[in-house]
Amino acid sequence: MRFSCPNCYATYDVPLEKLPEEEIRPTCKKCGVAFTIIKASGDPLKDRAKRMRGVVVLHEEKKKFPS
């Protein structure tokens, strides 16, 4: 799963299965800002409200099949 820092937009890759069910607060290695990451709840309204408060919401990546 790829996500970016909401402050400096540095990108990071973390497997979704390695993220805990509860929220985590990593610190960006580039700018030093701490931010919150959560897995998507499945409810678009709740997820949007959290994103508007500055939380990074991670969704499962859809598998791409070759055509």
Secondary structure, 3 states (H helix, E strand, C coil): CEEECCCCCCEEECCHHHCCCCCECCECCCCCCECCEEECCCCHHHHHHHHHCCCEEECCCCCCCCC
